[in-house]
Amino acid sequence: MKLRPTALAMLMAALVLAGCKDAQKPAGKSATEQGSTTLSEGTGDAVSVAPPDPLLVTVPPNFGAPIKVTSAGNTQVSDTLRVAGKVDFDQARVTRIGATVTGRVIEIQAHLGQQVRVGDSLAVINSTELGEAQLSYLKARAQADLQARSVERARQLFAADVIGKAELQRRESELSIASAEQRGAADQLRVLGMSSGAINKLGTTGAINSVTSVASTMAGTVVERQVAPGQVVQPADALYVVADLSRVWVTAEVPEQQGALVKSGQTVDIEVPALGSRLTGKLIYVADTVNPETRTITVRSVVDNANRQLKPAMLATMLIQAAPVERVVVPAQAVVRDGDADNVFVEVAKGQFRLTPVRLGPDMEGKRAVLSGLKPEQPILVEGAFHLNNERKRKELE
């Protein structure tokens, strides 16, 4: 069909008008983009709005708590190394006591916790070995006396020209042998625990006594007893342990990374949880080697224990002070605990603070050393931090 010129012109005008309207429509936006923009006044242009900072808080006009701001200062701080340890015996004041002969225990005379002195009897033993040794000594003594009288007669006969020189020398040789055997038998009795006075008395009276006692060789406290009546014991057995507890050791294991902080002769503080008190000791030993299994260095301190409060095997904590270094320090009341981290409020403008995470050292008389997160002279909130943090959380919830 053939269009008239007038109809054709009207159709073309309609198409052009429709295309212009489509070109004037703005491009489509997502709901998120539309929600994060606003129209500026006067111009109608879209402007982005930043979300509020949850760590930034402004002190409201009606804030009830007092506010105090001061600058973080520097001071000399000594790091304290806390290592686990325990109370132990002073090994120079511990002795293990056993029997000097093989025999059977017939009496127990010392018990755990008992105070003993040097020479006190701890147990009584009946020993056939001791009786046989005494009998051997008496035989050797009698033989030596007999040979001594024989030599005396031989010297008289030699002087009277009755016997020759060779006979006199033979008898003198026999006396030397008998005397040596007597000395050997006496030494054996000393090894078995008999004193020189008891040996001389044995030679005088000739009375054999197979009963002997286990005597203490140190004054102190009986801390172990490994013997019972009727038990057969030998010299290799440790029957008693006696310790002088007037001075004890406190040993600890220092990680090898902190090994440079400890030196022999250094004064250390010791906390004993069982006593609820802090003691002062002195490092007397620092190991020259590292334990390859635990990667630690053994240190040992000595502590006076005149009142016997410290008991071996008690748990203890050793506090070792390192050399002082310059560090930023903040008051403990300025620290805000949020989650598992320590924070302080740093002033960014008048009445406006930012919660800043920091890494702190242990409390030292109301002050905390800043290991990282804060620079010197930065203004921080030292009073009212707790209440301001509550205000920040309230604003965050709103």
Secondary structure by P-SEA (a helix, b strand, c coil): ccccaaaaaaaaaaaaaaaaaaaaccccccaaaaaacccccccbbbbbbbccccccccccccccbbbbbbcccccbbbbbbbbbbbbbcccccbbbbbbccccccccccccccccccccccccccccaaaaaaaaaaaaaaaaaaaaaaaaaaaaaaaaaccccaaaaaaaaaaaaaaaaaaaaaaaaaaaacccaaaaaaaaacccccccccccccccccccccccccccccccccccbbbbbccbbbbbbbbcccccccccccbbbbbbbccccbbbbbbbccccccccccccbbbbbbbbbcccccccccbbbbbbbbccbbbbbbbccccccccccbbbbbbbcccccccbbbbbbccccccbbbbcccccccccccccaaaaaaaaaaaaaac
